[in-house]
Amino acid sequence: MKKKTFTKPFVYGILILYAVVTFMPFLWAILSSFKPLEEIVSGITFFPENFTLNNYTEIFSREPLFLRWMFNSLFITAFMVVLNIIFNSMAGYALARVKFAGRKFWFFLILVVLMIPFQVTLIPSYLILKAFGWLDTYQGLIIPGMVNATFIFMMRQFFLNFPKELEEAAQMDGLSRIGTFFKIVMPLAKPALAAQAVFIFMSSWNDFMRPLIIMSSEEMFTLTLGLNSFKGQYISFWNLIMAASTLMTIPSLLIYAFFNRYFIKGVTFTGGK
């Protein structure tokens, strides 16, 4: 009993310390977005001495394409989330429930894809997109990323634990396999879908490498690429970078807050409700 009494505060202390160390740079970045450039480069100060909102207004005056970059990021990310949820879930359900020739082969192929680093496929992906004429286009980012082997595997594991009795009852009531999937299975898979949506949103929203390779015109830049416009050869406008980064963080926080009640359930991969 004494051991548990000692261990619990110690564990909580470590977790609190870790939370503070993790959160402090994020808080400093937000507070720095309200500082003038001179105050940021003069030294490390936590709270702004000369509080200002000019950084946020200067973003749009210095970069008139900032709203376009935000639209590009939102547009691409929204399509990526919706398409991934649909196709990853369908593929995971097929691997878990539907008996078809070559099911084990496709499952092991997905596992092999998981082992291949993303950087290895960059050049082949670029050459394929160039052949299709999809460079510097929305579809060049959306279509290659509309399925993800990681989340196909995740959804398969979820559907393996999904109660078969619900599907059998739906089929006895006359629902087809597709009807059962969309009307019974998908609504009850909200926890797994929410976890998938959060991960996909964060991955797409913060993606820098793929837009850097595919997008060439400034009008097609995403926010991650647009932030580089505030960095020059001889000077970097850190006040504007901090302000733009703060604005870029808001959608991620909203998505997590919206899906938070499903998120914890989703990562446990349980099929019951």
HUFENBEL-V891583 format. One record per residue. N is the residue number from 1. PSI is psi in degrees with one decimal (* if undefined). Layout:
N:PSI ; N:PSI
This chain:
1:-42.1 ; 2:-34.1 ; 3:-43.1 ; 4:-39.8 ; 5:-35.7 ; 6:-37.7 ; 7:-40.7 ; 8:-50.8 ; 9:-34.7 ; 10:-45.2 ; 11:-44.4 ; 12:-36.9 ; 13:-42.5 ; 14:-43.5 ; 15:-41.0 ; 16:-42.5 ; 17:-43.8 ; 18:-41.3 ; 19:-40.8 ; 20:-46.2 ; 21:-36.6 ; 22:-38.1 ; 23:-27.3 ; 24:-46.5 ; 25:-36.9 ; 26:-43.9 ; 27:-38.8 ; 28:-39.6 ; 29:-41.5 ; 30:-45.5 ; 31:-32.9 ; 32:-21.6 ; 33:-13.0 ; 34:13.2 ; 35:149.3 ; 36:160.6 ; 37:-39.6 ; 38:-36.0 ; 39:-34.1 ; 40:-44.6 ; 41:-13.8 ; 42:-22.7 ; 43:174.0 ; 44:110.4 ; 45:141.6 ; 46:-60.2 ; 47:142.3 ; 48:130.6 ; 49:-33.0 ; 50:82.9 ; 51:132.5 ; 52:148.1 ; 53:5.2 ; 54:-27.8 ; 55:-40.2 ; 56:-37.0 ; 57:-32.7 ; 58:-25.3 ; 59:-47.8 ; 60:-29.4 ; 61:-36.8 ; 62:-35.8 ; 63:91.0 ; 64:-15.4 ; 65:4.0 ; 66:-42.3 ; 67:-35.5 ; 68:-40.3 ; 69:-39.0 ; 70:-41.1 ; 71:-43.6 ; 72:-45.2 ; 73:-44.7 ; 74:-43.2 ; 75:-49.4 ; 76:-45.1 ; 77:-40.4 ; 78:-45.1 ; 79:-39.9 ; 80:-42.4 ; 81:-49.2 ; 82:-48.2 ; 83:-40.0 ; 84:-42.3 ; 85:-43.8 ; 86:-55.9 ; 87:-39.3 ; 88:-39.6 ; 89:-41.9 ; 90:-44.0 ; 91:-42.7 ; 92:-38.7 ; 93:-40.9 ; 94:-42.2 ; 95:-28.4 ; 96:-30.5 ; 97:-36.1 ; 98:129.4 ; 99:115.1 ; 100:160.4 ; 101:131.0 ; 102:15.0 ; 103:-42.9 ; 104:-37.8 ; 105:-46.4 ; 106:-35.1 ; 107:-45.3 ; 108:-31.6 ; 109:-39.5 ; 110:-40.0 ; 111:-37.6 ; 112:-41.7 ; 113:-36.7 ; 114:-25.9 ; 115:-10.0 ; 116:122.6 ; 117:145.3 ; 118:-35.3 ; 119:-27.0 ; 120:-32.1 ; 121:2.4 ; 122:-50.8 ; 123:-46.8 ; 124:-39.8 ; 125:-41.3 ; 126:-44.3 ; 127:-37.7 ; 128:-44.5 ; 129:-36.1 ; 130:-40.1 ; 131:-34.5 ; 132:-12.5 ; 133:29.6 ; 134:8.0 ; 135:143.2 ; 136:37.0 ; 137:161.4 ; 138:-43.7 ; 139:-23.6 ; 140:-27.7 ; 141:-36.0 ; 142:-52.3 ; 143:-46.3 ; 144:-21.4 ; 145:14.9 ; 146:-5.8 ; 147:153.0 ; 148:123.0 ; 149:-35.3 ; 150:-44.9 ; 151:-20.6 ; 152:-45.2 ; 153:-42.7 ; 154:-45.5 ; 155:-33.5 ; 156:-45.5 ; 157:-36.4 ; 158:-46.7 ; 159:-22.1 ; 160:-31.0 ; 161:0.9 ; 162:134.5 ; 163:121.1 ; 164:-24.4 ; 165:-34.9 ; 166:-42.1 ; 167:-41.3 ; 168:-38.5 ; 169:-39.6 ; 170:-39.4 ; 171:-32.8 ; 172:-27.7 ; 173:0.4 ; 174:4.5 ; 175:140.0 ; 176:175.7 ; 177:-43.4 ; 178:-42.5 ; 179:-40.7 ; 180:-40.5 ; 181:-49.1 ; 182:-28.7 ; 183:-25.0 ; 184:-53.6 ; 185:-51.4 ; 186:-46.0 ; 187:-31.7 ; 188:-5.9 ; 189:19.1 ; 190:-42.1 ; 191:-46.8 ; 192:-38.9 ; 193:-38.5 ; 194:-43.6 ; 195:-42.5 ; 196:-42.6 ; 197:-41.9 ; 198:-47.1 ; 199:-42.8 ; 200:-42.4 ; 201:-47.7 ; 202:-41.3 ; 203:-46.0 ; 204:-42.2 ; 205:-36.7 ; 206:4.6 ; 207:130.2 ; 208:-39.5 ; 209:-49.5 ; 210:-45.8 ; 211:-34.1 ; 212:-36.9 ; 213:-38.8 ; 214:-40.7 ; 215:133.5 ; 216:-32.1 ; 217:145.8 ; 218:-29.2 ; 219:-23.3 ; 220:3.5 ; 221:149.1 ; 222:175.4 ; 223:-36.5 ; 224:-37.6 ; 225:-37.5 ; 226:-28.6 ; 227:-25.9 ; 228:-19.1 ; 229:-17.5 ; 230:2.7 ; 231:121.4 ; 232:-177.8 ; 233:-34.1 ; 234:-17.2 ; 235:142.8 ; 236:130.6 ; 237:82.1 ; 238:-28.6 ; 239:-40.0 ; 240:-36.9 ; 241:-42.7 ; 242:-40.4 ; 243:-44.5 ; 244:-37.8 ; 245:-36.9 ; 246:-44.3 ; 247:-35.8 ; 248:-25.1 ; 249:-25.8 ; 250:-49.0 ; 251:-36.9 ; 252:-41.3 ; 253:-38.0 ; 254:-42.0 ; 255:-44.3 ; 256:-39.7 ; 257:-37.0 ; 258:-40.8 ; 259:6.6 ; 260:-39.2 ; 261:-22.9 ; 262:-22.1 ; 263:-47.4 ; 264:-39.5 ; 265:-36.5 ; 266:-38.2 ; 267:-9.2 ; 268:-13.4 ; 269:35.6 ; 270:148.5 ; 271:-11.1 ; 272:165.2 ; 273:*
